[in-house]
Amino acid sequence: MVRRNPTKNGKLVPESTPQRRSPRLMSFRFFDLPRELRDMVFDEFWKCTPPMRVYLKGLEFHVRHRDAQDDDSGSSDRHKPISILPPGLRANKQFLAEGLDRIQRKGLWSWVSYQPRFEDVAPLLPLTSARSLEIRVSKSRRDRMGPNGIRANDLCRRLGTMSEKRPGRSSLRVLHISFVEYPWRFAWLSLPRLGTRLDKLEVDAGASSARSYAEFVSSMSKIGNLMVPKKNRHTFEEARGRWRYTVERVRS
């Protein structure tokens, strides 16, 4: 394209093409955001992070965000546990502190196995910070659990002691325990060791005879009233050969 330029004695000269300016980068300081927005960012970060493998006093746990979606395809490595701190938290000390604080508040701890040869001396995620804990009790030999063997009563005692911020005060608020091919009678008396100030208790066990049903409901009712104090709601469900007894605190 050409235009007449009067400064060039009327000669036609090509019109110069204007230079395109790159759009201005919109940068901001992450820690200038309100804490509520930063927590939302950390929530999304943990939802996309594989579970972290944590060893505490010979017990192996997997810690993940409680709202993280399970991958049923089995083809993704995103949900395989990792034994290292996620690289995204290594930006600086404040980022690490706030990220760990968020998973402590929103994390779901799952007891996996008993590994007495492992010991984490100074864990970044102590069990005293756990709000939600799930335990899958399965039978391996006699009344012991796991490849190395640990009694259910000993497990509840260990977990109860490890989750106490101070004697008699546990941080746990939600507890889910599932008995798989393991007699629930061996462990139900030890459950109060895991906390007596819960907001929700959920016990899942294999269905059996009518006599066992009456015993199960009666036992879980007593334990539920002890572990979820004050006003609560009891619910019993039976599906696919499993019993599920739930006790939830009712907030006025």
C-alpha positions in Angstrom: 0.0 0.0 0.0 1.3 3.5 -0.9 0.3 7.0 0.1 1.3 10.5 -1.1 3.8 12.0 1.2 3.8 15.8 0.8 7.3 16.0 2.4 8.8 14.0 -0.4 8.0 16.4 -3.3 4.7 14.7 -4.1 6.3 11.3 -4.8 4.5 8.2 -3.9 6.3 6.3 -1.1 5.3 3.1 0.6 3.4 3.4 3.8 5.4 2.1 6.7 3.7 -0.8 8.5 3.2 0.1 12.2 5.0 -2.2 14.7 2.8 -4.5 16.7 3.4 -4.1 20.4 3.2 -7.2 22.5 0.3 -7.2 25.0 1.3 -6.1 28.5 2.0 -9.0 30.8 -0.4 -9.0 33.7 1.8 -10.0 36.7 0.9 -9.9 40.3 2.3 -11.0 43.7 0.7 -14.3 44.8 0.8 -13.4 48.5 -1.0 -10.1 47.8 -4.1 -12.2 47.3 -6.5 -12.6 50.2 -5.9 -15.8 52.2 -9.3 -17.2 51.1 -8.2 -17.0 47.4 -4.8 -18.5 48.2 -6.5 -21.4 50.0 -8.6 -22.0 46.9 -5.4 -22.2 44.8 -3.9 -24.7 47.2 -7.1 -26.8 47.1 -6.8 -27.2 43.4 -3.1 -27.9 43.7 -3.6 -30.7 46.1 -6.5 -32.2 44.2 -4.2 -32.7 41.2 -1.3 -34.0 43.4 -0.8 -37.7 43.9 -1.2 -39.0 47.5 1.9 -38.5 49.7 3.4 -41.5 51.4 4.1 -40.7 55.1 5.8 -43.0 57.6 5.2 -42.4 61.3 6.5 -44.8 64.0 6.3 -47.8 61.7 2.9 -47.0 60.3 2.5 -46.1 56.6 -0.1 -43.5 55.6 -1.2 -42.0 52.3 -2.3 -38.4 52.5 -4.5 -36.8 49.8 -7.0 -34.0 49.5 -10.4 -35.2 50.7 -12.1 -33.9 47.5 -9.6 -35.5 45.1 -11.2 -37.7 42.4 -10.3 -41.3 42.3 -8.9 -42.7 39.1 -10.7 -45.9 38.2 -9.0 -46.4 34.9 -5.7 -47.5 36.5 -3.8 -46.1 33.5 -2.7 -42.8 35.1 0.3 -42.2 37.3 -1.3 -39.2 38.8 -2.8 -41.2 41.7 0.2 -43.3 42.5 1.6 -42.4 45.9 4.8 -40.3 46.0 7.4 -40.3 48.8 8.8 -36.8 48.2 7.4 -33.4 48.8 5.6 -32.1 45.7 8.0 -29.8 43.7 5.3 -27.1 43.5 5.6 -26.4 47.2 9.3 -25.6 47.0 8.9 -22.0 45.7 9.7 -20.4 49.1 9.1 -21.0 52.8 5.8 -19.2 53.0 4.4 -21.1 50.0 5.5 -24.4 51.7 4.0 -23.4 55.0 0.6 -22.4 53.6 0.4 -25.4 51.3 1.1 -27.8 54.2 -1.4 -26.0 56.4 -4.1 -26.5 53.7 -3.5 -30.2 53.3 -3.5 -30.5 57.1 -7.0 -29.0 57.2 -8.4 -30.7 54.1 -6.3 -33.8 53.9 -7.6 -37.4 54.2 -5.2 -39.8 56.0 -5.4 -43.4 55.0 -3.6 -46.1 57.0 -2.0 -48.5 54.6 0.3 -50.9 56.4 2.6 -51.6 59.3 6.2 -51.1 58.4 8.4 -51.3 61.5 11.6 -50.8 59.6 10.6 -47.3 58.6 10.8 -44.4 60.9 10.2 -40.7 60.1 12.0 -38.7 62.8 10.7 -35.2 61.9 7.7 -35.5 59.5 6.4 -32.4 57.8 2.9 -33.8 58.3 2.4 -35.0 61.8 -0.7 -37.1 62.6 -1.6 -34.5 65.2 -2.7 -32.3 62.3 -5.0 -34.9 60.7 -8.7 -34.1 60.6 -9.9 -37.1 58.6 -8.7 -40.6 59.0 -9.7 -43.8 57.2 -8.6 -47.3 58.3 -9.1 -50.5 56.3 -8.7 -53.5 58.7 -8.1 -56.7 56.9 -7.1 -60.1 58.3 -3.7 -61.7 57.3 -3.1 -64.2 60.0 -5.1 -64.9 63.1 -6.1 -61.5 64.6 -3.1 -59.6 63.2 -3.2 -57.2 60.3 -0.7 -56.4 57.6 2.2 -58.4 56.2 4.3 -57.8 59.4 1.3 -58.2 61.8 -0.1 -55.7 64.2 -3.2 -56.2 66.5 -6.2 -54.0 65.9 -6.1 -52.9 69.5 -2.5 -51.9 69.2 -3.2 -50.0 66.0 -6.0 -48.0 67.6 -3.8 -47.3 70.7 -0.9 -46.1 68.5 -3.1 -44.0 66.3 -4.9 -42.5 69.3 -1.7 -41.5 71.0 -0.1 -40.1 67.8 -3.1 -38.0 67.0 -3.3 -36.3 70.4 -2.1 -32.7 70.4 -2.2 -33.0 74.2 -3.3 -35.8 76.5 -7.0 -36.6 75.8 -7.4 -34.0 73.0 -7.2 -35.4 69.5 -7.4 -33.4 66.3 -9.5 -36.0 64.5 -13.0 -35.0 63.4 -13.9 -37.6 60.8 -13.2 -41.3 61.2 -14.0 -44.1 58.7 -13.1 -47.7 59.6 -13.8 -50.6 57.4 -13.5 -54.3 58.5 -12.7 -56.6 55.6 -12.6 -60.3 56.6 -11.7 -59.2 60.1 -14.0 -59.7 63.2 -15.2 -56.2 64.2 -15.6 -57.5 67.8 -11.8 -57.6 68.1 -11.5 -53.8 67.7 -14.7 -52.0 68.5 -13.8 -51.5 72.2 -10.5 -49.8 71.1 -12.2 -47.3 68.8 -12.6 -44.6 71.5 -8.9 -44.4 71.7 -9.0 -42.6 68.3 -11.0 -39.7 69.7 -14.1 -38.7 71.6 -14.8 -35.4 70.0 -15.6 -36.5 66.4 -18.0 -34.9 64.1 -18.6 -38.1 62.1 -17.9 -41.8 62.7 -18.5 -44.3 60.0 -18.0 -48.1 60.6 -18.3 -50.6 57.7 -18.3 -54.3 58.3 -19.4 -57.6 56.6 -23.0 -58.6 57.2 -23.6 -61.9 58.9 -26.3 -63.4 61.1 -29.3 -61.7 62.6 -27.8 -62.1 66.1 -24.6 -60.4 64.9 -26.7 -57.7 63.4 -28.4 -56.9 66.7 -25.0 -57.0 68.5 -23.4 -54.8 65.8 -26.1 -52.1 66.0 -26.1 -52.1 69.8 -22.3 -51.9 70.0 -22.0 -49.2 67.4 -24.7 -47.1 69.0 -22.8 -47.1 72.3 -19.5 -46.3 70.7 -21.1 -43.6 68.5 -22.6 -41.8 71.5 -19.2 -41.9 73.2 -17.1 -40.8 70.2 -19.6 -38.2 68.8 -20.8 -36.5 71.9 -23.8 -34.2 72.4 -26.6 -34.2 69.9 -26.0 -36.7 67.1 -27.9 -38.7 64.4 -27.5 -42.5 63.9 -27.9 -44.1 60.5 -27.7 -47.8 59.5 -27.5 -49.1 56.0 -27.1 -52.6 54.4 -26.0 -53.1 50.9 -24.1 -55.7 48.9 -23.5 -57.8 52.0 -22.0 -55.0 54.0 -23.3 -53.1 57.1 -22.6 -49.4 57.5 -23.3 -47.6 60.7 -22.9 -43.8 60.7 -23.0 -41.3 63.6 -23.0 -37.6 62.7 -23.1 -34.6 65.0 -26.2 -32.5 64.5 -25.4 -28.8 64.6 -28.1 -26.5 65.8 
